[in-house]
Amino acid sequence: MKQYFLILALMLFSVGLSAQKKNKKLTFEVDGVCAMCKNRIEKAALKVKGVKFAAWDIPTHELSLVIDENKTNVMEIKSAVASVGHDTKELKAPQEAYDKIDPCCKYRDPNNEHHRKH
């Protein structure tokens, strides 16, 4: 009987540990230039199932996230961001998606006054 309770206690402890590890904070760089980019990037990230928090910082270009690792991963989020026209280091947005963003958001255009020097 003692073994049964010990096994049950260990199982509950294991479940508790795995539940604690599911939320993860992460950041990565996303190209963009303005508040409209910020809105688009954050909205795309938040549409991914498992993303609990998303905030893109205009000056640093860092997208900060809290995700449920049991439901998503970083590449799914990067794909979602690229699909709305924004590049990451690993994924370049398709030209068709980039062409749809507003003219002031054209971060690839060296003539854009908001263009970021790499």
Secondary structure, DSSP 8 states (H G I E B T S, - for coil): -HHHHHHHHHHHHHHHHHHHTSEEEEEEEB---SHHHHHHHHHHHHTSTTEEEEEE-TTT-EEEEEEETTT--HHHHHHHHHHTT--BSS----HHHHHHS-GGG-TT-TTSTT----
